[in-house]
């Protein structure tokens, strides 16, 4: 048990160090193209961390959506806006203070958490064994995650589809409206008058 | 002073949660301290990924395997339920990211900048001009 835990810990901490380095580089870089590329790297590294945590389905969704679609969307935004961030003018003291206090509070909160990886944690003892036992009988597929997603909690997935649909409509209304270019001209005309 | 000893076992079973708190706070720092709107969105994505990692790590069983049934008796599987929740959260996350980026594009079209400070300055200037013209028309 302990040896297995240390084995997991070594890979975990290595991947985590890479993640933190990427996040710090994102904080410091001012070239937004580099920031977007590093955000893709961040997603890919977190997908690797998901694999070590036994979440295969989450890992390949994160790799496809986080490192793929999200990077494409960010690059599209850069093409329509600017490529460089302006230098930060105000001091970083207050944000740093807020993050330190919030982080310390959260770490204090985790002290009561059940030990990582133990089989008798509360989260493992209620519905999870039930799903694992009943999936082959009731649904008949080996992948429990897919069975829960599409069958047992199908309404959750329906809600998710509604959210994605709403977001798609909102994006289309914001960007694809026929009046968009005209309104833009109005604004620049006003500016010229000023 | 003997009670305060370095409990290696406790650290080994809780370091996971602390890692994600550090990542989450890095994301929060980027979101709060940087004025560039695209960078704020990237910071939010980092924050979000840290929450996902926290959830998935709670379902992990050491020595277990992914919850894909092999049919062999005695296999230990990790908890599939957090994985399902996070799958949904990732897809909802990309939808909100897309919406945020669309708003950034529109803000750039209207204000010609995506820096928070400049947008606030422009809005203040607009307010003063509007008030001045209103006062002028009253006279």
Interface residues (C-beta under 8 A of the other chain):
Chain A: X1 X2 X4 X5 X6 X8 X9 X12 X13 X16 X19 X20 X23 X24 X26 X27 X32 X35 X36 X39 X42 X43 X46 X49 X50 X53 X54 X55 X56 X57 X58 X61 X62 X65 X66 X69 X70 X73 X74 X76 X77 X78 X80 X81 X82 X85 X86 X88 X89 X92 X95 X96 X98 X99 X100 X102 X103 X106 X107 X110 X111 X113 X115 X116 X117 X118 X119 X121 X123 X124 X127 X128 X131 X132 X135 X136 X142 X143 X144 X145 X148 X149 X153 X156 X157 X160 X163 X164 X166 X167 X168 X170 X171 X174 X175 X180 X184 X187
Chain B: X12 X13 X14 X15 X16 X17 X18 X19 X21 X22 X23 X24 X25 X26 X27 X28 X29 X30 X32 X33 X34 X35 X36 X38 X39 X41 X42 X43 X45 X46 X49 X52 X53 X56 X57 X58 X59 X60 X61 X62 X63 X64 X65 X66 X67 X68 X69 X70 X71 X76 X77 X78 X79 X80 X81 X82 X83 X84 X86 X87 X88 X90 X91 X92 X93 X94 X95 X96 X97 X98 X99 X101 X102 X103 X104 X105 X106 X108 X109 X110 X113 X114 X115 X117 X118
